[in-house]
Amino acid sequence: MKRPLYIVISLVLIAVSAGLCLAEQWETAPLPLPGVQPGQEKANYWIARHPEPDRVILAPAGIEAMNRAATGRPETELVDVLAIPDPVEGTVVRKAIAEVLSESRQTKGYDHTNRLITSVFYDRIEASIGTVPSVVRPAWGVIAARVSLRRLPTNEAFYDRPYGNEFDRFQYSTLECGNPVVVLHRIADGSWSFVQTIYTMGWVPSASIAIGDRQNVAAFCRSKPLVATASMVPVYTDAAFTSHAVTIPMGTRLPFVETTERHYAVTLPWRAPDGALRFVTGYIRREADVSIGFLPYTPRNVYRQLFKLEGTPYGWGDLFDGRDCSRLVMDVFSTFGFNMPRNSSRQAAFNIAGRKDTKGLSEKDKISNLIILGYRPALLYMPGHIMIFLGVIDGKVYAIHSAWALRETRILGERTVMAGRVVVSDISGGSGARGSLLKRVTAITPLD
């Protein structure tokens, strides 16, 4: 009876010594996470700790000044789409398209059938894109319904590994109803458009864009906004709320029309059968969580907005109706009027004047810097991830962020603990062989 046991143990030891992964143990992270007290997952806890929760951090003019300072810089990729020249040099568009295609070709990836993506796939994509003319005449438009912004003109997925369908690397983000875009190129059959958005370039199905002229799009974007301040807000085509038009996520802005006892009225973009931009009235229930104009930028409101999203599912590039780390940042701070980048590294560069690089600092020195920061809102960046600073309590650093998974060190190696949601973390606690999240923070970016 002992011999079979010895054989099994020997095979296990051989596999481990050969560096083979038998089966990584994945567990669901506890609620709350280790080092976090139950009350710390509520906005009221952090509001009560703040000495001046209703003090205005920045007036609207100050926020707009930060937006202007961040726009047009390569570190942020933020662009004023209403100021794009007409015409545009074709070489600029050609280079942007070619760089993404070349990068994708050089990266090993798997499709939705878990098969290796071959050069034939990219050849087909490249042929469909066709030739970008030497002079591009841009077309201004507005997104009429929520749509994915893709790296290439395809709905095919790109996974780093077989069955790794949590992260489709062809997915940039989603664009929301009312987002302005500039169309710079279309594929041969016209079904996909290469667009410049406020925060990056990418591909969207052409049927999602209502094409107008620069003046109409500018008037739409510069109207007094009604801002979604809940995680998601439904909009209807009729005042009786019987016909759903679209659902808008936190931070989305639509032109405000009026308020009645039963509803808010807003202007919705509509794509006519010929693709032209038209405007219709949309209706939102009076009890909906929205704001006429941007919210006052106060600590109380920051905490409230953050914790409305606590527990929201993680979604890379907004897939599966979730939010990844940088989308959490963008949505929350958009409610105050910030034009945040979409990518975490770009967000860390938003306030370049106030940003502090911490790559060479010890964890003790980082804590000292955060204590000095006090109650100021700030982003904590590490390569590939971003968090929002909450505070330092008894030498522990707390942050809220959208986390897919965390790593823990065990006697027999590391394990992956699945979070898959927006969580509060003690980032000074241990986190696998690479150390704590705090150890890996390379930049602190205040937003004031």
C-alpha positions in Angstrom: 0.0 0.0 0.0 2.9 2.4 0.6 4.5 2.0 -2.8 1.8 3.9 -4.8 2.0 6.7 -2.2 5.7 6.9 -2.7 5.2 7.1 -6.5 2.7 9.9 -6.2 5.0 11.9 -3.9 7.9 11.4 -6.2 6.0 12.6 -9.2 4.9 15.7 -7.3 8.5 16.5 -6.2 9.8 15.9 -9.8 7.1 18.3 -11.2 7.9 21.0 -8.6 11.7 20.6 -9.1 11.2 20.9 -12.9 9.4 24.2 -12.4 6.0 22.9 -13.5 2.8 24.4 -12.2 0.5 21.6 -11.0 -2.5 23.9 -10.5 -2.4 27.4 -9.0 -4.7 27.8 -6.1 -7.2 30.6 -6.6 -9.3 31.7 -3.7 -11.8 34.5 -3.2 -10.5 37.4 -1.2 -12.3 37.8 2.1 -14.6 40.8 2.8 -13.2 43.0 4.0 -9.6 42.4 3.1 -7.0 41.6 5.8 -6.0 44.6 7.8 -9.3 46.5 6.9 -12.0 47.0 9.5 -15.6 46.6 8.4 -16.4 50.3 9.0 -13.5 51.4 6.8 -15.5 50.2 3.7 -18.0 53.0 4.2 -17.8 56.6 3.2 -19.0 57.8 6.6 -15.9 56.4 8.3 -13.6 58.6 6.2 -15.9 61.6 6.3 -15.9 61.5 10.1 -12.1 61.4 10.2 -11.7 64.4 8.0 -11.3 67.8 9.9 -13.1 69.8 7.1 -15.2 67.5 5.0 -17.1 70.3 3.4 -14.2 72.5 2.5 -13.9 73.1 -1.2 -10.7 71.5 -2.4 -10.7 73.3 -5.7 -13.2 75.7 -7.3 -14.4 75.0 -10.8 -11.9 77.5 -12.2 -9.0 75.7 -10.5 -10.2 72.3 -11.9 -10.5 73.8 -15.4 -7.0 75.2 -15.0 -5.6 71.7 -14.2 -7.5 70.3 -17.2 -5.9 72.9 -19.5 -2.4 72.2 -18.1 -2.8 68.5 -18.7 -4.2 68.8 -22.2 -1.8 68.5 -25.2 1.0 66.9 -23.2 2.3 63.5 -24.5 2.5 62.2 -20.9 -1.3 62.4 -20.5 -2.4 61.9 -24.2 -5.3 64.3 -23.5 -6.5 66.1 -26.6 -9.0 68.8 -27.2 -10.9 67.1 -30.0 -12.7 70.4 -30.8 -9.3 72.0 -31.6 -8.0 69.3 -34.0 -6.9 71.0 -37.3 -8.6 70.5 -40.6 -7.0 69.0 -42.6 -4.7 66.5 -40.7 -1.5 65.2 -42.1 -2.0 61.6 -43.2 1.4 60.6 -41.9 0.2 61.2 -38.3 -2.8 59.0 -38.7 -0.9 56.4 -40.7 1.8 56.2 -37.9 -0.8 55.8 -35.1 -2.5 52.9 -36.9 0.7 51.2 -37.9 2.3 51.4 -34.4 -0.6 49.5 -32.8 -0.7 46.9 -35.6 3.1 46.3 -35.4 3.0 46.0 -31.6 0.1 43.5 -31.8 2.0 41.4 -34.5 5.0 41.2 -32.2 3.1 40.0 -29.2 2.0 36.4 -28.7 -1.7 36.1 -28.2 -4.7 33.8 -28.3 -8.1 34.3 -29.8 -11.6 33.5 -28.4 -11.2 29.9 -29.4 -7.9 29.8 -27.4 -5.9 29.3 -30.5 -2.7 31.2 -31.3 -3.3 34.4 -33.4 -1.3 34.1 -36.6 0.1 36.5 -39.1 -2.8 35.7 -41.4 -5.2 37.4 -39.0 -3.1 40.6 -39.0 -2.6 40.5 -42.8 -6.4 40.4 -43.1 -6.8 43.4 -40.7 -4.1 45.4 -42.5 -5.7 44.8 -45.9 -9.1 45.9 -44.6 -7.6 49.1 -43.2 -6.3 50.1 -46.6 -4.3 53.2 -47.5 -4.5 56.3 -45.4 -4.5 59.3 -47.8 -1.7 62.0 -47.5 -4.3 64.5 -46.4 -7.1 63.5 -44.0 -10.2 65.5 -43.7 -11.5 64.9 -40.2 -15.2 64.4 -39.4 -16.6 65.4 -36.0 -19.2 63.3 -34.3 -20.8 62.2 -31.1 -21.1 58.6 -29.7 -24.8 57.7 -29.8 -24.7 54.6 -27.6 -22.2 52.9 -25.4 -19.5 51.1 -27.5 -16.1 49.5 -27.1 -13.0 51.4 -28.1 -10.7 48.8 -29.7 -7.0 48.7 -30.6 -7.8 47.2 -34.0 -10.9 47.2 -36.1 -12.2 43.8 -34.9 -14.3 42.2 -32.2 -11.9 39.3 -32.0 -10.2 39.0 -28.6 -6.5 38.9 -27.8 -5.6 36.9 -24.7 -2.2 36.6 -23.2 -2.7 32.9 -22.6 -5.2 30.2 -23.5 -8.4 30.5 -21.5 -7.2 33.8 -20.1 -10.4 35.6 -21.0 -10.3 38.0 -18.1 -8.1 40.4 -20.2 -8.9 41.1 -23.8 -5.8 43.2 -24.8 -7.6 44.5 -27.9 -10.0 46.4 -25.6 -9.0 50.0 -24.7 -12.2 51.1 -23.0 -15.8 52.0 -23.6 -17.0 55.2 -25.1 -20.2 56.6 -23.6 -23.3 58.2 -25.1 -22.4 61.9 -25.6 -18.6 61.4 -25.9 -17.2 63.6 -28.8 -14.9 62.0 -31.3 -13.1 62.9 -34.5 -13.2 60.3 -37.3 -9.8 60.1 -39.0 -10.1 57.0 -41.2 -12.5 54.2 -42.1 -11.8 50.7 -43.3 -12.6 49.7 -46.8 -16.2 48.7 -46.2 -16.8 51.6 -43.9 -17.9 49.4 -40.9 -15.1 50.6 -38.5 -13.8 54.1 -37.9 -10.5 55.2 -36.5 -11.2 58.0 -34.1 -9.5 60.4 -31.8 -11.2 60.7 -28.4 -10.3 63.0 -25.6 -7.9 60.5 -24.1 -6.6 58.3 -26.9 -7.0 56.9 -30.5 -8.8 53.7 -31.4 -11.4 51.9 -33.5 -15.1 51.8 -33.0 -18.0 50.5 -35.2 -19.0 53.3 -37.5 -22.7 52.7 -36.7 -22.1 54.0 -33.2 -21.1 57.5 -34.3 -23.5 60.3 -35.3 -21.6 62.6 -37.7 -22.2 66.4 -37.4 -20.0 69.4 -37.9 -17.5 70.9 -35.5 -19.8 73.7 -34.4 -22.8 71.5 -33.5 -20.6 69.1 -31.6 -18.9 72.0 -29.8 -22.3 73.4 -28.8 -23.4 70.0 -27.5 -20.2 69.5 -25.5 -20.2 73.0 -24.0 -23.8 73.1 -22.8 -24.6 73.1 -19.1 -24.3 69.4 -18.2 -26.4 67.0 -16.2 -23.8 64.6 -14.7 -24.4 61.0 -13.7 -23.4 60.6 -10.1 -24.6 57.0 -9.5 -22.7 53.9 -10.7 -25.2 53.7 -13.6 -28.1 55.9 -14.6 -30.9 54.8 -17.1 -32.1 57.3 -19.6 -35.5 57.0 -21.4 -36.9 58.3 -24.7 -40.3 59.2 -23.1 -41.4 61.0 -20.0 -43.4 57.9 -18.9 -40.1 55.9 -18.7 -41.5 53.1 -20.9 -38.8 53.1 -23.5 -35.2 52.7 -22.5 -32.7 54.8 -24.5 -29.3 54.2 -22.9 -27.6 53.7 -19.5 -24.8 56.1 -18.6 -22.1 55.4 -16.1 -20.8 57.8 -13.3 -19.2 60.9 -14.7 -21.1 60.9 -18.0 -22.3 64.4 -19.0 -25.3 65.2 -21.2 -26.7 68.7 -21.9 -29.3 69.7 -19.3 -32.7 70.8 -20.5 -35.1 71.1 -17.6 -36.3 69.7 -14.3 -40.0 68.8 -13.5 -41.6 67.1 -10.5 -41.2 63.7 -12.3 -38.1 63.9 -14.5 -34.9 65.6 -15.6 -34.8 66.2 -19.4 -31.5 66.1 -21.3 -30.3 66.3 -24.9 -29.4 62.9 -26.4 -27.4 62.5 -29.6 -29.2 60.4 -32.2 -27.8 58.8 -35.3 -30.1 59.3 -38.2 -30.4 56.6 -40.9 -27.9 58.5 -43.1 -25.4 58.6 -40.1 -26.0 62.3 -39.4 -26.1 63.8 -35.9 -29.5 64.7 -34.7 -30.7 65.6 -31.2 -33.6 64.2 -29.2 -34.8 64.6 -25.7 -34.0 62.0 -23.1 -35.7 61.6 -19.7 -34.3 60.6 -16.3 -36.3 59.8 -13.2 -36.5 62.7 -10.7 -35.2 60.4 -7.9 -32.1 59.4 -9.9 -28.7 60.1 -8.5 -27.5 62.9 -10.8 -26.3 66.5 -10.5 -27.1 69.6 -12.5 -23.6 70.8 -13.2 -20.6 69.3 -11.6 -20.5 68.3 -7.9 -18.7 70.6 -5.5 -15.2 69.2 -5.1 -15.2 68.6 -1.4 -13.8 65.7 0.7 -17.3 64.6 1.6 -18.3 64.3 -2.0 -15.1 62.6 -3.0 -15.6 59.9 -0.3 -19.3 59.5 -1.3 -18.5 59.1 -4.9 -15.7 56.6 -4.3 -17.8 54.4 -2.0 -20.8 54.3 -4.3 -18.5 52.1 -6.4 -17.1 50.0 -3.5 -17.8 46.4 -4.4 -18.3 47.1 -8.1 -17.1 44.2 -10.3 -13.7 44.5 -12.0 -13.7 44.7 -15.7 -10.6 45.2 -17.9 -11.4 48.1 -20.3 -15.0 48.1 -18.9 -15.7 44.6 -20.1 -18.5 42.6 -18.4 -20.0 46.0 -17.3 -17.2 46.3 -14.8 -14.5 49.0 -14.0 -10.8 48.6 -14.0 -8.5 50.6 -11.8 -8.1 53.6 -14.1 -11.8 53.7 -15.0 -12.6 54.0 -11.3 -10.4 57.1 -11.1 -11.8 58.6 -14.3 -15.5 58.1 -13.4 -15.2 59.4 -9.8 -13.2 62.6 -10.7 -15.3 63.3 -13.8 -18.2 64.1 -11.5 -16.2 67.1 -10.3 -15.3 68.3 -13.8 -11.8 66.7 -14.2 -11.0 65.5 -17.7 -8.9 62.5 -16.6 -6.9 60.3 -18.9 -8.0 56.7 -19.2 -4.6 54.9 -18.7 -3.1 54.6 -15.2 0.3 55.9 -16.1 -1.3 58.9 -17.9 -3.4 59.6 -14.8 -0.3 59.6 -12.7 1.1 62.4 -14.9 -2.1 64.5 -14.8 -0.8 66.9 -12.2 2.8 66.9 -13.3 3.6 70.0 -11.1 2.4 68.3 -7.9 3.5 64.7 -8.7 6.2 63.2 -6.5 8.3 60.3 -7.8 8.8 57.7 -5.0 10.5 54.9 -6.9 13.7 55.2 -4.9 12.1 55.8 -1.5 11.7 53.3 1.3 8.3 52.3 2.6 9.0 54.4 5.7 9.8 57.4 3.6 6.7 56.9 1.5 4.5 56.8 4.6 6.1 60.0 5.8 5.3 61.7 2.5 1.7 60.5 2.8 1.4 61.8 6.4 2.6 65.2 5.1 0.0 65.0 2.4 -2.6 64.7 5.1 -6.2 64.6 3.8 -5.5 65.9 0.3 -6.9 63.7 -2.5 -4.2 61.8 -4.3 -3.5 59.0 -6.7 -1.0 56.3 -5.9 0.6 54.8 -9.0 2.6 51.6 -9.5 3.4 50.2 -12.9 0.2 48.8 -14.3 -2.1 49.9 -11.5 -3.5 53.0 -9.8 -5.2 53.6 -6.4 -6.8 56.5 -4.6 -5.3 57.4 -1.3 -7.6 57.4 1.8 -5.4 58.0 4.7 -2.7 56.8 7.2 -4.0 55.2 10.4 -1.6 53.8 13.0 1.2 53.6 10.5 -0.9 51.7 7.9 -1.7 53.2 4.5 -5.2 52.8 3.2 -6.4 53.1 -0.4 -9.4 52.2 -2.5 -8.9 50.7 -5.9 -10.4 48.3 -8.4 -8.3 45.1 -8.1 -8.5 41.9 -10.1 -6.3 39.8 -7.9 -3.8 40.0 -5.0 -0.7 37.8 -4.3 0.0 36.2 -1.0 3.1 34.3 0.1 2.6 30.9 1.7 5.0 28.2 2.9 4.8 26.3 -0.4 4.9 29.4 -2.5 2.6 32.2 -3.6 -1.2 32.0 -4.2 -3.5 34.2 -6.0 -6.4 35.7 -4.0 -9.2 36.9 -6.3 -10.7 40.3 -5.5 -12.4 41.1 -8.8 -14.0 44.3 -7.4 -13.5 47.7 -6.0 -11.9 47.3 -2.5 -10.3 49.1 0.4 -6.8 47.8 1.1 -4.1 48.2 3.7 -1.5 48.7 1.0 1.4 48.6 3.5 0.6 45.0 4.3 2.6 42.1 2.6 1.6 41.2 -0.9 3.7 38.3 -2.4 7.3 38.1 -3.3 7.4 41.6 -4.8 6.4 43.1 -1.4 3.5 45.3 -0.4 1.6 47.5 -2.8 3.1 50.5 -1.0 6.6 49.2 -1.8 5.7 49.2 -5.5 4.2 52.7 -5.5 6.4 54.8 -7.8 4.4 58.1 -7.9 2.1 60.1 -5.7 -0.1 62.6 -7.6 -2.2 65.0 -5.6 -5.4 66.3 -7.2 -5.6 69.8 -5.7 
